[in-house]
Amino acid sequence: MSINTVIESRDAIFYEERFTSIPRPRNRIHQSSNKSTTQAEYVSGSGTSVPEPRKSTRTRKAKSFGSEFQLYLVKGTRNETISQHQYSFNIEEDLKTFSEAMASRDVHFWKEAIHDEIYSSMHNNTWVLADLPLGSKALGCKWNLKRKIKVDGTIDKYKARLVIQGFRQKEGIDFFDTYALVARISTIRLLLALAAIHNLVIHQMDVKTAFLNGDLDEEIYMKKPEGFVMTGNEHKLCKLKKSLYGLKQALKQ
């Protein structure tokens, strides 16, 4: 095979155990440079026509995923597209702030999602209301609002997640270690082997809101999130007992 050639083939064989490293001959490279120079002179010459590039004659076919699969992508708001198309993707941008959610037409759904997130945090004892000590600072927080979309483009649910401003933390004061503890693959294989030897049943589970289950060793105070009102405790802040999304040490905890 000469240098700078491409071979097209329908079937290809991969030699996985064979690795070759053939250096390029200097004369080949020199010839290719001469060829490019000659071609440049041929193009720039007077009275000569440049040959047209060769085009593929293969007919292109549209991809088909089956008769049961239909995909539509329509521009416009939801009100404009629902009357015209039965199934259409909602490509509206997600809301950025809490005030935008309260002013939107879906305010009832956003309130329900925010209420569920606050209830989950309170149920897991994520924070307690306390006064801010002297010399301490309180970190801010914000709501991360997302619409979960189904395959057909309709809205599945409204999700609100409370995220703390961990970028304002200072190392050595607000956090120390940030590495995440993970299981070794050899440990997982050992458990599978023991289960096979003793004829045990293995169950797989997923921890919902796993970050909210890590106990904190540092004292971290957070401003009360928007929409969280406790009568008689307006001046108090949230003292975190467990980790939240956005904390530097959340992965380790």
Salt bridges, closest charged atoms under 4 A:
GLU92 OE2 - ARG105 NH2 3.19
ASP94 OD2 - LYS146 NZ 3.72
ASP94 OD1 - ARG147 NH1 3.87
ASP106 OD2 - ARG78 NH2 3.15
ASP116 OD1 - HIS115 ND1 3.90
ASP131 OD1 - HIS235 NE2 3.71
ASP174 OD2 - LYS137 NZ 3.95
